[in-house]
Amino acid sequence: MNILYALVPLALLLAGLGVLAFRWAVRDGQFDDVETPAIRMLLDDETDQSSTP
């Protein structure tokens, strides 16, 4: 039973850190564009053809 006095505050602290990390990521713009990174590898790169012989 005594272990609960240590684990409950630790769990609350870790949950709070997770919420703070999520809020920081949202405010930083990490979730603004979720479509483009998934299809970026399918887009053709525009290379400069004049530099190749």
Residue frames as a rotation matrix with the C-alpha (Angstrom) as fourth column:
MET 1
0.567 0.824 0.000 0.00
0.824 -0.567 0.000 0.00
0.000 0.000 -1.000 0.00
ASN 2
0.371 -0.491 -0.789 2.90
0.251 -0.765 0.594 2.35
-0.894 -0.418 -0.160 0.68
ILE 3
-0.608 -0.633 0.478 4.10
0.601 0.025 0.799 2.05
-0.518 0.773 0.366 -2.90
LEU 4
0.190 0.775 0.603 0.93
0.964 -0.264 0.036 3.82
0.187 0.574 -0.797 -4.06
TYR 5
0.741 0.038 -0.671 2.11
0.338 -0.884 0.323 6.96
-0.580 -0.466 -0.668 -2.26
ALA 6
-0.287 -0.900 -0.328 5.07
-0.061 -0.324 0.944 7.02
-0.956 0.291 0.039 -4.63
LEU 7
-0.705 -0.042 0.708 3.50
0.624 0.438 0.648 5.69
-0.337 0.898 -0.282 -7.83
VAL 8
0.365 0.918 0.155 0.40
0.905 -0.311 -0.290 7.89
-0.218 0.246 -0.944 -7.98
PRO 9
0.608 -0.169 -0.775 2.33
-0.077 -0.985 0.154 11.20
-0.790 -0.034 -0.612 -7.86
LEU 10
-0.532 -0.845 0.055 4.87
-0.082 0.116 0.990 9.79
-0.843 0.522 -0.131 -10.31
ALA 11
-0.410 0.474 0.779 2.10
0.876 0.441 0.193 8.80
-0.252 0.762 -0.596 -12.72
LEU 12
0.689 0.683 -0.242 0.49
0.614 -0.728 -0.306 12.22
-0.385 0.062 -0.921 -12.40
LEU 13
0.196 -0.719 -0.666 3.83
-0.241 -0.694 0.678 13.90
-0.951 0.027 -0.309 -13.03
LEU 14
-0.751 -0.492 0.441 4.47
0.243 0.415 0.877 11.81
-0.614 0.765 -0.191 -16.16
ALA 15
0.020 0.843 0.537 0.95
0.984 0.077 -0.159 12.47
-0.175 0.532 -0.829 -17.43
GLY 16
0.719 0.210 -0.662 1.43
0.244 -0.969 -0.042 16.20
-0.650 -0.132 -0.748 -16.87
LEU 17
-0.281 -0.899 -0.336 4.73
-0.229 -0.277 0.933 16.13
-0.932 0.339 -0.128 -18.76
GLY 18
-0.622 0.124 0.773 3.01
0.693 0.547 0.470 14.35
-0.364 0.828 -0.426 -21.63
VAL 19
0.505 0.860 0.069 0.28
0.826 -0.458 -0.329 16.99
-0.252 0.223 -0.942 -21.78
LEU 20
0.504 -0.392 -0.770 2.86
-0.120 -0.914 0.387 19.78
-0.855 -0.102 -0.508 -21.70
ALA 21
-0.621 -0.760 0.191 4.87
0.044 0.209 0.977 18.14
-0.782 0.615 -0.096 -24.50
PHE 22
-0.258 0.621 0.740 1.72
0.948 0.312 0.068 17.78
-0.188 0.719 -0.669 -26.60
ARG 23
0.745 0.546 -0.384 0.73
0.499 -0.838 -0.223 21.42
-0.443 -0.026 -0.896 -26.04
TRP 24
0.042 -0.819 -0.572 4.25
-0.227 -0.566 0.793 22.53
-0.973 0.097 -0.209 -26.97
ALA 25
-0.729 -0.320 0.605 4.12
0.429 0.474 0.769 20.49
-0.533 0.820 -0.208 -30.20
VAL 26
0.199 0.877 0.438 0.73
0.969 -0.109 -0.221 21.94
-0.146 0.469 -0.871 -31.15
ARG 27
0.772 0.082 -0.631 1.84
0.157 -0.986 0.063 25.51
-0.616 -0.148 -0.774 -30.49
ASP 28
-0.224 -0.951 -0.212 5.07
-0.183 -0.173 0.968 24.92
-0.957 0.255 -0.136 -32.41
GLY 29
0.233 0.428 -0.873 3.10
-0.903 -0.237 -0.358 23.90
-0.360 0.872 0.331 -35.51
GLN 30
-0.744 -0.600 0.296 4.07
-0.481 0.787 0.386 20.23
-0.464 0.145 -0.874 -35.66
PHE 31
-0.499 0.644 0.580 0.56
0.553 0.752 -0.358 19.16
-0.667 0.142 -0.732 -36.66
ASP 32
-0.165 0.438 -0.884 -0.25
-0.454 -0.829 -0.326 21.92
-0.875 0.348 0.336 -39.16
ASP 33
0.228 0.167 -0.959 0.38
-0.969 0.138 -0.206 19.93
0.098 0.976 0.194 -42.34
VAL 34
-0.073 -0.210 0.975 -0.06
-0.504 0.851 0.146 16.19
-0.861 -0.481 -0.168 -41.98
GLU 35
0.834 0.464 0.299 -0.73
0.020 0.516 -0.856 15.39
-0.551 0.720 0.421 -45.66
THR 36
0.771 -0.506 -0.387 2.33
-0.604 -0.387 -0.696 16.72
0.203 0.771 -0.604 -47.50
PRO 37
-0.156 -0.921 0.356 5.09
-0.942 0.247 0.227 14.74
-0.297 -0.300 -0.906 -45.70
ALA 38
0.082 0.241 0.967 3.34
-0.121 0.966 -0.230 11.48
-0.989 -0.098 0.109 -46.55
ILE 39
0.813 0.292 0.503 3.26
0.428 0.285 -0.858 12.20
-0.394 0.913 0.107 -50.29
ARG 40
0.596 -0.636 -0.490 6.55
-0.624 -0.751 0.216 14.12
-0.505 0.177 -0.845 -50.57
MET 41
-0.352 -0.792 0.499 8.41
-0.257 0.594 0.762 10.97
-0.900 0.140 -0.412 -51.59
LEU 42
0.113 0.474 0.873 6.03
0.731 0.556 -0.396 10.48
-0.673 0.683 -0.283 -54.52
LEU 43
0.900 0.207 -0.383 6.65
-0.038 -0.839 -0.543 13.92
-0.434 0.503 -0.748 -56.00
ASP 44
0.549 -0.724 0.418 9.35
0.784 0.272 -0.558 14.27
0.290 0.634 0.716 -58.64
ASP 45
0.219 -0.590 -0.777 12.38
0.464 -0.637 0.615 16.32
-0.858 -0.495 0.135 -57.76
GLU 46
0.992 0.037 0.120 13.12
0.122 -0.518 -0.847 19.11
0.031 0.855 -0.518 -60.16
THR 47
0.276 -0.960 -0.049 16.78
0.589 0.129 0.798 18.70
-0.759 -0.249 0.601 -61.03
ASP 48
0.457 -0.236 -0.857 18.87
-0.559 -0.827 -0.070 21.09
-0.692 0.511 -0.510 -63.06
GLN 49
0.747 -0.087 0.659 19.51
0.443 0.805 -0.395 19.27
-0.496 0.587 0.640 -66.34
SER 50
0.916 -0.392 0.085 21.87
-0.180 -0.590 -0.787 21.97
0.359 0.706 -0.611 -67.70
SER 51
0.366 -0.835 0.411 24.71
-0.899 -0.203 0.388 21.01
-0.241 -0.511 -0.825 -65.37
THR 52
0.246 -0.271 0.930 24.91
0.019 0.961 0.275 17.41
-0.969 -0.051 0.242 -66.62
PRO 53
-0.608 -0.595 -0.525 26.80
-0.489 -0.241 0.839 16.79
-0.626 0.767 -0.144 -69.90
